[in-house]
Amino acid sequence: MPLLVEMGWGGLVQAPWSITWTDITPHVDVVNGVTVTRGASDELSETQPGTASMTLDNRDGRFTPGNPNSPYYPFVRRNAPIRVSVAHYPAKTGSAPYPLAQLTDDFDDGGTDAAKWTASGGSVEVGGRLRQPVVSGVTARYTSARAWALTGSQTTVRLVTVPAGGGSSAMSVNWYLNSVTAGTRLRWSYNGLTNQLRPTSEVGGADGAGVWFDYSRIDHAWLRIRETSGTTFFETSPDGWDWTIRRSVTTPAWVGTDQIQMDFVATRTGGVADYIEWDYLGAQVRPRFWGTVNEWPVQWSGLMSTVQVSATDLFKRLNRLPPLMSCLSEEIKALGPLAYYPLTEPAGSTSAGDLSGTTAGPLSITQVGAGGTLDFGAGVGPESAPEALVALTPASATAGKYLTADMGQRYQDSTVGNWNMMSGWFSTSTAGRVLFALTGAAGTKRIVWSLNGSGALQVETMVDGSTWQTATVSSGNLADGNLHHFAYDEFAGSVYVDGVSRAIGSVQWMESLRTLTIGGYAGARLWSGTIGHIMITATQYTGIGAQMAIHYQAGTTAFAGETAADRITRLAGYAGVDSVTVLGSTHDPVAGQGEGGSAVMARMREVETTESGRLYAERDYYGLAYQSRDLRYNPGPASEVFEIDYADLDTLGVQLADDDQKLCNQVEASRPGGATQKVRADSSVLAFGLYGRQLEILKTSDNSVIDAASWIVSRYANPDPELREVPVEAFTMPNYLDILDAEISSYFTVYNLPAQAPSPELRVTVEGYTETIKHNSHVIQFRTSASETDSVWILDDPVYSQLDYTTRLAY
């Protein structure tokens, strides 16, 4: 069976490395199969959320949500992680010695294949797996014929179930590749007494360089031995696709001369009987989908029960996230603060809230003396985070209003044994006033941030309830009416002002802090000016100061000028996605995206459109991929994933399109703070009429805007005829794995087209696909575009410097 469907019961999609996967393939309806859809309809459309659908046999109720008798209870629930792969078994061809990769067995037939296995002492195929008893005094074996060659080949197997120590004094569970000399072999060993694996290359049954390492059911689910160019690799994998080299050795000489025998062997001395299970021997895995289940709808036909499962990839999770706050706020939240008070409440508010999510107490207004005002929504915020801040106007240094909060027991406990980190924004024209202060529950420990009489930033600390210590920052006069940012890292003993590290004297270590006052301390030195974005935390981590320092850049420019790839990675981080694969090399600078209110996907789409790039969810992992436009430049035969004869297609589904769906001969383009400019192809307008498009993009210069607009017009003023749908029954093709390797933006060529076609062959670019995987069938309907659309001019190149053919300039 080519299909492999796995569930991550109880796993967290945001921590995919910690998910233990369960194979549910035997319960999948392989007659109707699994259908997966990914990508876009064409190169001008956005990639859509990838989906997978299938029917599961639920006769025993294992897939019924809330069923306490389910072996998966209570994890049959919405948003459970799911992944779909194809496990391809190469056919055995030619004559002995056969490449070892052709020794395959899915162990699904319940019996031993005598053509492959010459001995099966105590080992049985059960439940679609090879099960070997691990019993004291008994040696279980599963031994192949001696007919295989490892040179330039490989072998893989999935280690499904491992035996426990069970009180044994010794245990030996092994997967051998034997030479013709006894004791000379390669092997993977598992020791249930220590829960460790070891790869070895042995002579006389020994290898002094073989080292045991701790076994992980997640990371070491698959084992592989691979030989290439004189080196033999021992590798492990969590999914049969992404491999990690655990050891490499110079290939032993016998590998090039001896026919290899494979042997699975298990035994133990004493202890409780157990078993080990192996599966998917020789499978070459290709991931097709990674996402989460949307629902578990149970259906009945009489007493027969099925579940129609639908699942969606990472895009669904991203699309349902709430709108982002400003770039500055998102950067602050990304540090995981224990308290974050933006102080951007609307005018008329009487208190301010914490947005850290830790339930730190709200800030309430405290009046001292008579008079003074505290107005929310009245102060000017950072340029790229334009929400208005709170403005404080006291009647005097001792009469007016400030803000007070009880940060709570959680924060107080966190300051014990950890390092304090804090930052904020402020503006004032009055020196000698307090920005904010933190005090302990008993009042004996205090830390006060203020400007001294010269306007320099200073910190005052007390640890014994009586003695103050003051340290001054070499900040210069900050009481200049301008907005400033500061950050303090207690671990490093460093202060950053407006993103620059400043010298500071010795500061006492503070702990057991709890009460926060903003705009004053002890009813005196009341702040006159604006304050906002106060962030406070306590942590064991180092390097936080440098991370807080870049908040100045976030607040002033929203990182304008960073590359598109860096921006995509930054935005993904706001959404909790750590894995972004960047492909291609042309990543232009983009303008800032400072204001809040947009969804994270909308922001990433703005970058994608600006750069004519491609953004999609990975099909093998919880992550994103971002492609730059140059990845598609000048596709040639060397970059093709595969070729296919027209006769091998489902020819009833092939169509050559020549219409005005993509035609564009005029673009009006603009950028934030820049000119609006027009690019027009007069000859196309004359021939076809006006086909216009408005383009608002995040470019950083007017010249870049013109380049982007010209790129569109040069490609679509007169589009060539193209194949838009290419259906393939991939399973029957000898280059099956090559076809499966086709991804968004991959190329392939359809050749031997009918005589009515404009040319004998056409090269196409994959924009998306829908595939249906069944037993011994894998139909893929590729949605494609003409690869020539992305051809660019190269000086003196025999193909790409032809006048009026490839004179399009790259951008």
Disulfide bonds with the S-S distance in Angstrom:
none
